[in-house]
Structures are given as C-alpha cells and as structure tokens.
C-alpha cells in the first residue's frame, strides 16, 4: 500500500536526518524545546502531506521549512496571551526574516556541538547535552556511557538547556583563537558518540553504523576546521576501529572477538587512511591521548594475525598513554595486552588489582576480562563467577549470548 511505503520513508528520513534538521531549527529558533516541538510537528505533517503530494525531492529542506512555519505559529499564539509579548514579537519577527539555505545545514551539527560544549556550561553537562541533542541518544544510553544514573543525566541536560537560553549562548563555531580551549570537550563528545555506535550499550546489535558514520563525519568536519594533531588522532582512531566492523559479528549477528576475526574482511582503505593520519599526527611531536590510542589501533590493523602482533610495542604505547591520561579503563586494556605478551596470569593480576581498588566494579568488560583469564588458566569456578557478574551488567543482546555461551562451555 502506498500509505505504508510513505510512512516507512518518513521513518527512514527521521532516522537519517532528524538530528541535522533539529540542529538547523535550533539555530533558527534559538530555543531547544521549541525546536524539538517544531521537529516533531514537521514529521507529523509529513506523514499526511507526503501521502497526498508525494515525497519531496529534498525531504530535509521541506522538513526544516515546515518546522520553521510551525514554530512561527506557536510564537504567534504565545504572543497573544503572554506578558512578555514584546520579546515574543521580536523573536517572531527575527524568525520570519531569518535567511537560510540548505548549504548551511551541513555545518549546523558542528555549530550545535560547540554550543553544547560552551565553557559557560558545567563540564559534566556538556557531553550529555551534546549526545542527547546532536545524536538522539536517550538519557538511559548516556547514563550507561557515563556509568551514572539516568535521573542525574536528565537534570544536567535540563540545567544546561536553561543556561544556554538564559545566558544567550551563541549558536556558532568559535573563532580560531577560542577553538583550542573548546576542543577537548568536542573531541570527547565525538568519541563517545563513536563508542556508542562501535559497541552499542543496549539492543540486539553489536554496532550502530548510523552513530559511527556520524562520528566520523563530524571528525572530518572538525579536521577541516582545525587540523590539529589530536583531531587527526581521533579521526584515525575511529577509522581504524571502524575498519573492523564487518568482522566483529557473524552472519547471524553473533559477537566475534579480535582474536577470531577474519582480517581479510577488514576495510583496507580505512586502515590506510587511518595509519597515514597517525603518522602525520605523531610527526608533529605534539600528540596526546587520541594519537596514542590511534597508534595502538594501527599496530593491530597492520598485524597479519594475533600471534604476529607486536605486543611489546602495544604495551609500551599503553605505558605512555597511562602517563598522559591515567584511567582504569586504559589499565584494563593494557592488562589484555600484557596477557598476550606475558601470559594470562599477568593479565589476571592486573585486572584483580583494579577491582581490588574498587574501580570498574560495575563495568562488565572488567569482569569479562577476569573471567577470560581465569578460563585460560583452568580456574573454572572463578571464571564462572566472573562471567555471571559480567552477564548481570551486560544489556547488549549479542554480548549476553556470548557470555552465556562461555558459561555453557565451562559446564
């Protein structure tokens, strides 16, 4: 039926374009909540109008225009009754006169990221706000990424929106002089978006290609704007990880660990681009954590097999990375590399030391790593206990099936 196909098309446009459309509406309206309302109104109208008139040649432009007119109607209604009528009339006039073109839309998400990462906002609110508004992650997904409570994340987002509105924080990419101090938050945001796509926190799939693709696109935009070593490093890191995406799951969606992946399936063009960016960034001698992580990923990408991987070099890079950016998660990754270099007992000792400090107790990958090392050492009961704890903490369906499979093997 034609109506069904149009509805499916509207849903596809929403998945592919809604965040770009929202970013443009926020720029035009200067109000997050009004833009959200206008976005949903526009898609509601699209379901009816596209069935009658057909899908427009440029759905995104049509939806921005429709959302803008819907927002104008809302402001007109408010202006009739509100005590702050002069302010609403001024906002309405500015919106009616606003000039925009579809060429502006591509950069709107980058503008929105810098707005959400403005230094006037609380540091712990910048990334959650951006993940919510730019990438449409739910507060629950963001909370899992931050190992935090959803209510806490929701409060931060609400406060940040109010701050942007009340302080009239501009919706723009900062000047070149301001960029460096704003860069750390933006890089962290883009990488968190990528990580949620590379290993989805919940759901039936290991990866979310829409998020990894969007993070890489934003990384490219940022590098055009500011070709700094750490920007190159982040883009390289994302490309090198993404190059393995097709090998990370089987044909029926089961998780495949790095050791067992078919390296012939890895995307060699992405690997070449990523390695070239790593070399270029390291050549500046002004590199930081993203460059070092990209260098580790490059060693993996260039190795013909797990056994032929230069684990000595990887452990050495992790040592430098830990000096630059101490983190229990990085320690956990180093423990995995140490187990390849020195055996599972060395890896287990490091993981148990992290857990003994009270760190990563609610991080399922820490317990999975401990279980894996215990399994390799023949410590069946300890492995079972650790796998069961990892299973309690895991919400991604393929990861749960993988852990359940390991538990069955122990039986």
C-alpha positions in Angstrom: 0.0 0.0 0.0 1.3 3.5 -0.9 0.5 4.8 2.6 2.6 2.2 4.2 5.6 2.9 2.0 5.4 6.7 2.7 5.2 6.0 6.4 8.3 3.8 6.1 10.1 6.6 4.1 9.2 9.2 6.8 10.6 6.8 9.5 13.8 6.4 7.4 14.2 10.2 7.0 13.7 10.6 10.7 16.5 8.1 11.4 18.8 9.6 8.9 18.1 13.3 9.1 16.2 14.3 12.2 19.3 15.4 14.2 20.5 17.6 11.3 17.1 19.1 11.0 16.9 19.7 14.7 20.3 21.4 14.7 19.1 23.8 12.0 15.9 24.5 13.8 17.8 25.3 17.0 20.0 27.7 15.0 16.9 29.4 13.5 14.8 29.4 16.7 17.4 29.8 19.4 15.4 27.5 21.7 16.0 23.8 22.2 12.5 22.9 23.4 10.7 24.9 20.7 12.9 23.3 18.1 12.1 19.8 19.4 8.4 20.7 19.2 8.7 22.0 15.7 10.7 19.0 14.6 8.0 16.6 15.7 5.2 18.7 14.3 7.0 18.7 10.9 7.3 15.0 10.8 3.7 14.6 11.9 2.6 16.8 9.0 4.9 14.9 6.6 3.1 11.6 7.2 -0.1 13.1 5.9 1.2 15.5 3.3 3.7 13.2 1.6 0.9 10.6 1.2 -1.1 13.2 -0.7 1.6 15.1 -2.6 4.4 12.6 -2.8 7.8 12.6 -1.0 9.6 15.9 -1.9 13.0 15.9 -3.7 14.7 17.3 -0.7 12.9 16.0 2.4 15.4 17.7 4.8 14.7 21.2 3.4 11.0 20.5 3.3 11.0 19.5 7.0 13.1 22.4 8.1 10.8 24.8 6.3 7.7 23.2 7.7 9.2 23.1 11.2 10.0 26.8 10.9 6.5 27.7 10.0 5.1 25.6 12.8 7.3 27.4 15.3 6.1 30.8 13.9 2.5 29.6 14.5 3.5 28.7 18.1 5.1 32.0 18.8 2.1 33.9 17.3 -0.2 32.1 19.7 2.0 32.8 22.6 2.3 36.4 21.7 -1.4 36.9 22.0 -1.5 36.0 25.7 2.0 36.2 27.2 3.0 39.0 29.5 6.4 39.1 27.7 4.6 39.9 24.4 7.3 42.4 23.1 10.0 39.8 23.5 8.0 37.2 21.7 7.1 39.6 18.9 10.8 40.4 18.4 11.6 36.7 18.3 8.8 36.1 15.9 10.0 38.9 13.6 13.6 37.6 13.7 12.4 34.1 12.8 10.2 35.3 9.9 13.1 37.3 8.5 15.7 34.6 9.0 17.5 33.8 5.8 18.8 30.2 5.5 19.7 27.8 2.8 20.3 24.1 2.6 24.0 24.7 2.2 24.1 25.9 5.8 22.6 22.7 7.2 25.7 20.6 6.8 27.6 22.7 9.4 24.7 23.1 11.8 25.5 19.9 13.8 29.1 21.2 14.3 27.8 24.5 15.4 25.4 22.7 17.8 28.3 20.7 19.3 30.3 23.8 20.0 27.2 25.4 21.6 26.7 22.4 23.8 30.3 22.4 24.8 30.5 26.1 25.6 32.7 26.8 28.6 29.9 28.6 30.4 28.2 25.3 30.8 29.1 22.9 33.6 31.7 20.4 32.4 29.7 17.4 33.4 26.7 18.6 31.4 28.5 19.4 28.1 28.9 15.9 26.8 25.5 14.5 27.9 23.7 17.5 26.3 25.5 17.0 23.0 24.9 13.3 23.0 21.2 13.9 23.6 20.6 16.8 21.2 23.1 16.1 18.4 22.9 12.3 18.3 19.4 11.5 19.8 20.8 9.1 22.5 18.4 8.6 25.3 19.2 9.6 28.8 19.5 5.9 29.7 22.1 5.3 26.9 24.1 8.4 28.0 23.9 7.3 31.7 25.4 3.9 30.8 28.2 5.6 28.8 28.9 7.7 31.9 28.3 4.8 34.4 25.8 7.3 36.0 22.1 7.4 37.0 19.6 8.4 34.3 18.0 11.0 36.6 21.3 12.6 37.2 22.0 12.9 33.5 18.5 14.3 32.8 19.0 17.0 35.5 22.3 18.0 33.9 20.7 18.3 30.5 17.8 20.4 31.7 20.1 22.8 33.6 22.4 23.1 30.5 19.5 24.0 28.2 18.3 26.6 30.7 21.8 28.1 30.9 22.1 28.3 27.1 18.7 30.1 26.9 19.2 32.4 29.9 22.9 33.3 29.1 22.0 33.7 25.3 25.0 31.5 24.4 25.6 32.0 20.7 24.9 29.2 18.2 28.2 29.4 16.3 31.6 27.8 15.7 34.0 29.8 17.8 36.8 31.9 16.4 40.2 30.3 15.7 41.5 32.0 18.9 38.9 30.3 21.0 39.0 26.9 19.4 41.8 25.2 21.3 40.3 25.7 24.8 37.0 24.3 23.4 38.5 21.4 21.6 38.8 18.8 24.4 35.1 18.7 25.2 34.2 18.4 21.5 36.7 15.6 20.9 35.3 13.7 23.9 31.8 14.1 22.6 32.6 12.8 19.2 34.5 9.8 20.6 31.6 9.0 23.0 29.2 9.1 20.0 31.6 6.7 18.1 31.9 4.4 21.1 28.1 4.1 21.5 28.0 3.1 17.8 31.0 0.8 17.9 29.7 -1.1 20.8 26.1 -0.3 21.5 25.2 -0.2 25.2 21.9 -1.9 24.6 19.9 -3.6 21.9 20.0 -6.5 19.5 23.1 -5.4 17.6 26.7 -5.1 18.4 27.2 -1.9 16.4 25.2 1.1 15.4 26.5 2.1 12.0 24.5 5.4 12.0 26.4 6.6 15.0 29.9 5.5 13.9 29.3 7.0 10.5 28.1 10.3 12.1 31.0 10.5 14.5 33.5 10.0 11.6 31.7 12.7 9.6 31.9 15.1 12.5 35.6 14.2 12.9 36.2 15.1 9.2 34.4 18.4 9.6 36.4 19.2 12.7 39.7 18.4 11.0 38.8 20.7 8.1 38.2 23.4 10.6 41.2 22.7 12.9 43.8 20.2 11.6 45.4 19.7 15.0 47.3 16.5 15.9 44.7 15.3 18.4 41.9 15.9 15.8 43.9 13.8 13.3 44.5 11.2 16.1 40.8 10.9 16.9 39.7 10.6 13.3 42.5 8.0 12.7 41.3 6.1 15.8 37.7 6.0 14.7 38.7 4.9 11.1 40.9 2.1 12.4 38.2 0.8 14.7 35.5 1.1 12.1 37.6 -0.8 9.6 37.0 -3.9 11.7 33.2 -3.5 12.0 32.2 -6.1 9.3 34.4 -8.7 11.0 33.1 -8.2 14.5 29.8 -10.1 14.0 28.9 -13.3 12.3 26.2 -13.6 9.6 23.6 -14.2 12.3 24.8 -11.3 14.5 26.9 -13.2 17.0 29.9 -11.4 18.5 33.4 -12.3 17.2 36.4 -11.3 19.4 39.5 -9.7 17.9 41.5 -13.0 18.1 39.0 -14.8 16.0 38.1 -12.2 13.4 38.7 -12.7 9.6 41.2 -10.0 8.9 40.6 -10.3 5.1 37.2 -8.6 5.8 38.8 -5.5 7.4 38.5 -2.4 5.3 42.0 -1.7 3.9 41.1 1.7 2.6 40.1 2.9 6.1 43.2 1.3 7.6 45.5 3.1 5.0 43.8 6.4 5.7 43.9 5.9 9.5 47.6 4.8 9.5 48.5 7.8 7.3 46.8 10.2 9.8 48.6 8.5 12.7 52.0 9.0 11.0 51.1 12.6 10.2 50.0 13.4 13.8 52.9 11.7 15.5 55.3 13.5 13.2 54.2 16.8 14.8 55.6 15.6 18.2 52.5 17.4 19.8 50.4 14.3 20.2 48.2 13.4 23.0 45.9 10.5 24.2 43.9 10.2 20.9 47.1 9.9 18.8 48.5 7.3 21.2 45.3 5.2 21.1 45.3 5.5 17.3 48.9 4.3 17.2 47.8 1.2 19.2 45.0 0.6 16.8 47.4 1.0 13.9 49.7 -1.8 15.3 46.6 -4.1 15.5 45.5 -3.1 12.0 48.8 -3.8 10.3 49.4 -7.2 12.0 48.7 -10.2 9.8 47.4 -12.2 12.8 47.1 -12.1 16.6 50.3 -14.1 17.0 52.2 -11.8 14.7 51.0 -8.6 16.5 53.8 -6.6 18.1 52.5 -6.9 21.7 55.8 -5.4 23.1 55.1 -2.2 21.2 51.5 -2.1 22.2 52.3 -2.5 25.9 54.9 0.3 25.5 52.3 2.6 23.9 49.9 1.8 26.7 52.6 2.7 29.3 53.0 6.1 27.6 49.2 6.6 27.3 48.7 5.9 31.1 51.3 8.6 31.9 49.4 11.0 29.7 45.9 10.0 30.8 45.6 7.8 33.8 42.4 5.7 33.6 41.3 2.3 35.0 39.8 1.5 31.6 43.1 2.1 29.9 44.7 -0.1 32.6 42.2 -2.8 31.7 43.1 -2.6 28.0 46.8 -2.7 29.0 46.1 -5.8 31.0 44.7 -7.5 27.9 47.9 -6.6 26.0 50.1 -7.8 28.9 48.3 -11.2 28.8 49.3 -11.6 25.2 52.9 -10.6 25.9 53.4 -12.4 29.3 50.5 -14.8 29.6 47.0 -14.8 31.2 48.4 -14.8 34.8 50.0 -11.4 34.2 46.7 -10.1 32.8 44.7 -11.5 35.7 46.9 -9.9 38.3 46.4 -6.5 36.8 42.6 -6.9 36.5 42.2 -8.1 40.0 44.4 -5.2 41.2 42.0 -2.7 39.5 38.9 -4.4 41.0 40.6 -4.6 44.5 40.9 -0.8 44.4 37.1 -0.6 44.0 37.3 0.6 40.4 35.3 -0.8 37.4 33.2 -2.9 39.7 30.1 -2.1 37.6 31.9 -2.3 34.2 31.0 -5.6 32.6 34.2 -5.7 30.4 36.4 -5.8 33.6 34.6 -8.9 34.8 34.6 -10.5 31.3 38.4 -10.0 31.1 38.9 -11.5 34.6 36.7 -14.5 33.5 38.6 -15.0 30.3 41.9 -15.1 32.1 40.6 -17.5 34.7 39.2 -19.7 31.9 42.6 -19.8 30.2 44.2 -20.7 33.5 41.7 -23.5 34.2 40.2 -21.8 37.2 36.7 -22.8 36.3 34.8 -21.6 39.5 36.4 -18.2 39.4 35.7 -17.9 35.7 32.1 -18.9 36.2 31.7 -16.3 39.0 33.2 -13.6 36.9 31.2 -14.4 33.8 27.9 -14.4 35.8 28.8 -10.9 37.2 29.5 -9.7 33.7 26.2 -11.1 32.5 24.4 -9.2 35.2 25.9 -6.0 34.0 25.5 -6.5 30.2 22.5 -5.2 28.4 23.6 -5.7 24.8 21.9 -8.9 23.4 24.9 -10.4 21.4 27.3 -9.8 24.3 24.8 -11.6 26.6 24.6 -14.5 24.2 28.5 -14.6 24.0 28.8 -14.7 27.8 26.1 -17.4 28.1 28.0 -19.4 25.5 31.2 -19.2 27.6 29.3 -20.3 30.7 27.9 -23.3 28.8 31.5 -24.2 27.8 32.5 -24.2 31.4 29.9 -26.7 32.3 
